[in-house]
Amino acid sequence: MTTPADLRDVRDPELPGRLLTLERDELVPLLRSRADADFALPVAACPGWTVRDVLAHCSSALIRVVEKRFEKGVFSPECNDRDIAERADWSNARVVDELERGMTEAGPVIARSDGRLDAVALGEWVHAGDVRATFGEPGAYAGRGLPEALALLGTITRARGHLPLHADLDDLDEPLKLGEASGERPPGRYIGDGPTLLRLYAGRPLDGAAAYELAGVEAAELNIFGD
């Protein structure tokens, strides 16, 4: 018999695209409203990168997905730096145009993949939060895409066999199951809001985050994007 829990474990191929579309509709108008000087602001969550660098990285990653360009070393730090450098002489408006195109066209490509590209969509959403945080926008890691981001986080952590964690979230009516229970350790427990949970999993600074409780796991163990 199929249970609701079983259904939550099934990958929704359209979910990454929905998240990208929701984020596109919030982020792109914000970017188009900002002065050029704002694109030169340093992004605390991405040391050494400006807002423009983050956006150039995001747009290039999505266009790689759209065009299916996955050469050796793709998405490595070295590859990311090259992609940013290739856009060095672009106007800020052109970078935003490419980002809008990528957020529009990458979803169907990700949907047809086997799930390994799902993290690209979540990474784009996190980087959009990084940019909003740099601009001082309220709810930087929240917004209309939050439920989709949380659902996608669950999908990705289960697919990767990440350590198990049960999250009781202020933002959802039902607990969110993250990771994959292996029997090697009991699930950790998180109590708090969704944006803070996502910041923990993305390894983002928690300055100004809401209070939360975490038991049975260290915060550093949750990071799915590496250092």
Secondary structure, 3 states (H helix, E strand, C coil): CCCHHHHHCCCCCCHHHHHHHHHHHHHHHHHHCCCHHHHHCECCCCCCCEHHHHHHHHHHHHHHHHHCCCCCCCCCHHHHHHHHHHCCCCCHHHHHHHHHHHHHHHHHHHHHCCCCCHHHHHHHHHHHHHHHHHHCCCCCCCCCCHHHHHHHHHHHHHHCCCCCEEEEECCCCCCEEECCCCCCCCCEEEEECHHHHHHHHCCCCCCCCCCCEEECCCHHHHCCCCC
